[in-house]
C-alpha cells in the first residue's frame, strides 16, 4: 500500500494535481451538459455543489474497484513467489484511493465557501460511515473480480462498460429524492446510490436517505463482501498456478 502511494504520481508532469483535475473536469462536464442543457433535478442545492459532492465518493469507488479487481494479476510476481494472505492485495487497493479522495476534498471545501453551504452536526459525523460503505462495496466486488481475473483476463475490459452507466444509476447528476419513488427503490439496489445520497446529506445538507432504501443498499454491500470473500478464499489455493 505504501509502495502504491509513493509511485502513484511519480514521473508525472502534474503530480498530485491529477487528484484535483479529474473530478473538477468531470464535474464541469456534468454541470454544462446536465445542469445547463438537460436541466436535471437538483433539489435545493446549487448544481455544481450537488454534482461535485456526488462525484467524490463515486470516483473513490471506481478507483478502488479498478485497482482491487486487477490487484492479483498486477502483483503476480508476489503471488507466485511469496506466500502471504492474498486478501491483502485487494484490501490495499481500496485504501490507496483514499489519498486522492482526501486531496479532492479541497475543491469541495472551496465550493462550500462559495455557496456558504457548510456541514452541520450531527449529520456530518455520519459522513465516514458512507465512505466505509463505498469501501465495503468496492472490496467485496474487488474480491470477486480479482479472483475471476486470474482465470479470465477480459475482466478489465468489462469494468469500463459498467463504469459508463454507474454515475446515472448512482444519482450523481441529480438528486435521488427528485425522481419517482419506484425508481428510487430500483436504484437503491446499487449501494453507491446510498453512498452518494448519504454523503450529500452529511456534507452539504442534502435530502436524507430513505431508511428502507439505505438498508437495501447496505444489505447488498454486505452480500457482495461476504460472497466475494468466500469465492476469493475458495479460489486462493489455485492463484499461484493459474496466474
C-alpha positions in Angstrom: 0.0 0.0 0.0 2.8 2.4 0.9 4.6 1.5 -2.4 1.5 2.3 -4.4 1.1 5.7 -2.7 4.7 6.6 -3.3 4.7 5.7 -7.0 1.1 6.8 -7.8 2.1 10.1 -9.4 5.9 9.5 -9.7 7.3 10.9 -13.0 4.1 12.7 -13.9 4.1 16.3 -15.0 1.3 17.5 -12.8 1.8 15.1 -9.9 -0.9 15.1 -7.2 -2.7 17.8 -9.1 -4.4 15.0 -11.1 -6.3 14.1 -7.9 -8.0 17.5 -8.2 -8.2 17.9 -12.0 -10.0 14.6 -12.7 -13.1 15.3 -10.5 -13.1 19.0 -11.4 -13.1 18.4 -15.2 -15.7 15.6 -14.8 -17.9 17.9 -12.7 -17.6 20.7 -15.2 -18.9 18.5 -18.0 -21.8 17.4 -15.8 -22.7 21.0 -14.9 -22.7 22.1 -18.5 -24.5 19.1 -20.1 -26.9 18.1 -17.3 -27.2 21.4 -15.4 -27.4 23.9 -18.2 -28.8 22.0 -21.1 -30.7 18.9 -19.7 -31.9 20.7 -16.5 -31.6 17.7 -14.3 -33.4 17.9 -10.9 -31.1 19.3 -8.2 -33.2 19.6 -5.1 -32.5 22.8 -3.2 -28.7 22.9 -3.7 -26.6 24.7 -6.2 -25.9 22.2 -9.1 -22.1 22.5 -9.1 -22.0 21.7 -5.4 -24.5 18.8 -5.8 -22.6 17.2 -8.6 -19.1 17.6 -7.1 -20.3 16.2 -3.7 -21.7 13.2 -5.6 -18.6 12.7 -7.7 -16.2 12.4 -4.9 -17.4 9.1 -3.4 -18.2 7.7 -6.9 -14.7 8.3 -8.1 -13.3 6.8 -4.9 -15.4 3.7 -5.6 -14.3 3.5 -9.3 -10.6 3.8 -8.5 -10.9 1.3 -5.7 -12.8 -1.2 -7.8 -10.5 -0.9 -10.8 -7.4 -1.3 -8.6 -8.7 -4.2 -6.5 -10.1 -6.1 -9.5 -6.6 -6.2 -11.1 -4.6 -6.4 -7.9 -3.7 -10.1 -8.1 -2.5 -10.0 -11.8 -0.7 -6.7 -11.3 1.2 -8.3 -8.4 1.7 -11.7 -10.0 5.4 -11.8 -9.0 4.5 -11.6 -5.4 1.6 -14.1 -5.7 3.8 -16.7 -7.4 7.0 -16.3 -5.3 6.0 -15.4 -1.8 3.3 -16.7 0.5 1.1 -14.2 2.3 -2.6 -13.7 2.8 -3.7 -12.7 -0.7 -6.7 -10.8 0.6 -4.2 -8.0 1.5 -3.8 -7.1 -2.2 -7.5 -6.1 -2.8 -7.6 -4.6 0.6 -4.6 -2.3 -0.1 -6.1 -1.4 -3.5 -9.2 0.0 -1.9 -7.3 2.0 0.8 -4.8 3.8 -1.5 -7.5 5.9 -3.4 -8.5 7.4 0.0 -5.4 9.7 -0.5 -6.9 11.1 -3.8 -10.3 11.4 -2.1 -8.8 13.5 0.7 -6.9 15.8 -1.7 -10.1 16.3 -3.8 -12.0 17.4 -0.7 -10.1 20.7 -1.1 -12.3 21.7 -4.0 -15.4 20.7 -2.1 -14.5 23.0 0.7 -14.0 25.7 -1.8 -17.4 25.2 -3.3 -18.9 25.2 0.2 -17.3 28.5 0.9 -18.5 29.9 -2.4 -22.1 28.9 -1.8 -22.0 29.4 2.0 -23.2 25.8 2.4 -21.4 24.2 5.3 -21.9 20.8 7.0 -23.9 20.8 10.2 -23.9 18.5 13.2 -24.8 15.8 14.0 -25.2 14.7 10.3 -21.6 15.4 9.5 -20.5 12.8 12.0 -22.0 10.1 9.8 -20.0 11.0 6.7 -17.2 8.4 7.3 -19.9 5.7 7.5 -20.9 6.3 3.9 -17.3 6.2 2.7 -16.9 3.0 4.6 -20.0 1.6 2.7 -18.3 2.5 -0.6 -15.1 0.8 0.6 -17.0 -2.4 1.6 -18.8 -2.4 -1.7 -15.6 -2.0 -3.7 -13.7 -4.5 -1.6 -16.4 -7.2 -1.9 -16.7 -6.7 -5.7 -12.9 -6.5 -5.9 -12.6 -9.9 -4.2 -14.9 -11.4 -6.7 -13.5 -9.8 -9.8 -9.8 -10.2 -8.9 -10.3 -13.9 -8.4 -12.1 -14.1 -11.7 -9.4 -12.0 -13.4 -6.8 -14.7 -12.6 -8.7 -17.1 -14.9 -10.4 -14.8 -17.3 -8.3 -11.8 -18.4 -11.2 -10.0 -20.1 -12.5 -8.8 -16.7 -10.6 -5.4 -17.0 -12.5 -4.8 -20.3 -15.9 -5.3 -18.7 -15.3 -2.9 -15.9 -15.2 0.3 -18.0 -18.5 -0.6 -19.6 -20.1 -0.8 -16.2 -18.4 2.5 -15.1 -20.1 4.3 -18.0 -23.6 3.8 -16.6 -22.7 3.9 -12.9 -23.0 7.6 -12.4 -26.5 7.6 -13.7 -27.7 4.7 -11.6 -26.0 6.2 -8.5 -27.8 9.6 -8.6 -24.7 11.6 -9.3 -26.0 14.1 -11.8 -29.3 14.5 -10.0 -30.9 14.3 -6.5 -32.3 10.8 -5.9 -35.3 12.1 -4.0 -36.4 14.1 -7.0 -37.2 11.0 -9.2 -40.2 8.7 -8.9 -40.3 6.5 -5.8 -40.3 3.3 -7.8 -37.0 4.2 -9.4 -35.6 5.3 -6.1 -36.0 1.7 -4.8 -34.7 0.2 -8.0 -31.6 2.4 -8.0 -31.1 1.7 -4.2 -30.2 -1.9 -5.1 -26.9 -0.3 -6.1 -25.1 0.5 -2.8 -23.3 3.5 -4.3 -26.7 5.3 -4.7 -27.0 5.1 -0.9 -23.4 6.2 -0.6 -23.9 9.3 -2.8 -27.2 10.3 -1.2 -25.9 9.8 2.3 -22.7 11.6 1.7 -24.5 14.6 0.3 -26.8 14.6 3.3 -23.8 14.7 5.7 -21.6 17.2 3.9 -23.9 19.6 2.1 -27.2 19.2 3.9 -29.0 17.3 1.0 -32.1 15.3 1.5 -31.6 12.4 3.9 -31.5 8.9 2.5 -34.7 6.9 2.9 -34.0 4.4 5.8 -35.5 1.4 3.9 -33.6 2.2 0.7 -30.4 2.7 2.7 -30.9 -0.6 4.4 -31.4 -2.2 1.0 -28.1 -0.7 -0.2 -26.2 -1.8 2.9 -27.6 -5.3 2.6 -26.4 -5.7 -1.0 -23.0 -4.4 0.0 -22.7 -7.0 2.8 -23.8 -9.7 0.4 -21.1 -8.6 -2.1 -18.5 -8.5 0.7 -19.3 -12.0 2.1 -19.9 -13.6 -1.2 -16.9 -12.1 -2.8 -14.6 -13.1 0.1 -16.0 -16.6 0.1 -15.3 -17.0 -3.7 -11.8 -15.4 -3.2 -10.9 -17.8 -0.4 -12.2 -20.8 -2.3 -10.1 -19.8 -5.4 -7.0 -18.7 -3.5 -5.2 -22.1 -3.5 -5.1 -22.0 -7.3 -3.9 -18.5 -7.7 -0.2 -19.2 -7.9 -0.6 -22.0 -10.5 -3.2 -20.2 -12.7 -1.8 -16.7 -12.7 
